[in-house]
Every structure is written in C-alpha cells, then in structure tokens.
C-alpha cells in the first residue's frame, strides 16, 4: 500500500496533474480536450497522463477513434483514508487548544473580578 500511496502523492504533487484530475471528475475527456486550457503541448499533457495512469488515477479507453481518459477514484480514496489519521490528530490538537484558551479566558475573567472588587 505504501508504494501505491507514494505513486498517488507523487502524481498529485504537480498542479497540472491535479487540474487534469479535476477536469476528469466532471467526465471523460480526450487528450486534446484536456490540453485545451493549458499553455502546453499535447505531448506534454500525455506525459502527465502517463504519470497519472501509472499511479492508477486515470484509465484510457477506446471509443472508435477516440481514446477517452477517465478518472479512477480508488487511489484517492486510499490517500484520503491515510490522511484521515492526521485530520483526527489535528482535530484533537485544536480541541486541546480550545480547552486551554477557555481556561485562560476564565482565569482572566476571575482576575478581572478580583481587581474590580478591590
């Protein structure tokens, strides 16, 4: 699984590849369609697609002369599950920070009442 995660995160490290995945989330597209919004050649987009394919994030089909690309979401689910552990860690850290802030604010209010009573 670590190798799969490594490939997924390596593929996601590039903003062009993330944009390609976002486009494919809306539906299948050809290399020409995927290349349209970018200031790069179709061969450059094809190289990005190969990285995404090796990571298992994209598959290519055949529809007569078209070779549409499709998003494969499974590896993203695995990456999300791995990241969930860290979301839990940060949520717990924020809860501890909130408790500390509440305690400090309560101490400040108590000190203010003591000063006002003098």
N, C-alpha and C positions, 0 to 999 in steps of 0.2 A: 504494500500500500504506500510506503514512503516514496518509492520510485514513481508511482502514479501521482502522488501529491507533488513531488518535485517537478514532474513534467507539467502538471497543471499550473503550478505557481510560476514556473519559468515562462509558460505561454502567456499567462496573464500579466507578466511584468511589462509587456510592451503596450503602450496606449493604442497603437493601430490595431493590434490583435483584439484588445478589449472592445474597440469600436466595431470591429468586424463581428464579434460575438453579439454585441448589442443589436446590430442590424439583423443578424440571423435569428435573433429571438423573435423578431417580427414575422419571420417566414423565410423560406428558402430563397437563395439568390445565386446567380452565376458570378463568375469571377469578374466579368465586365460590369455587372451591376454593383458588385462590392467595391470595385476600383473607382467608380464614378465620383464619390465625394472626396477622394484623396488626391493629393498632388504627387502621385507616384504611378509608375508603370504597372501594367497588368502582371508582368513577370515578378515585380516586387511584391504585389499582393499575393501572387501564387506562392511565393516563399513563405509569407506569413501564414497562408492557409496550410502549407505543409507542416509548419510547427504546430498549428492547432490540430491538425489531423494526427500527428504523432502523439500528441497529448490526449487524444481521444475526444476532443471537444467539438470536432467537426467531422462530418462524413460527406462524401461526394457520391451522388447517384448518377444515373444516366436516364435521360428522357429524350429519346430520339437523338438529335444533335446536341441538345443541351446537357451540361453536366452540373446540375444544381448542387449547391452546398447546403447542408443542414446542420443546425446546432444539435449537439449531443450533450444533454444536461447532466448526465450521470457524474462525470468528474467534478462538476461544480457543486453537486450535492455533497460529495465526499469532502471537498475543500471546505464547504460551509459547516459540515459536521465537525471537522477538525478545529475550525475557528470558533465554534460554539463553546469549546472549553475555555477559550480566552475571553469570550464575551461574559461567561459566568464569573471568571476571575475579576474582570473589571467591574462588573455589577456589584460583587461583594466588596471590592475596594471602595466604590462610591458609597455603598451603604455604611461602611465603617467611617468614611469621611463625613457623611451626613450626620452620623451619631456624634462624632467629635464636635462638629460645628454646633449642633444643638446643645451639647454640654457646655461649650464655651459661651454661647449666647445666654444660656441660663445663668452661668457664673457672672457674666457682665450685668445681666438684669438684677441679680441678687446684690452685686456690689453697688449698683446704682441706687437700689432701695436703701442700702445701709448708709450710703453717703447722704441721701436725701433726709434720712431720719436724724442725722447729726445736727 
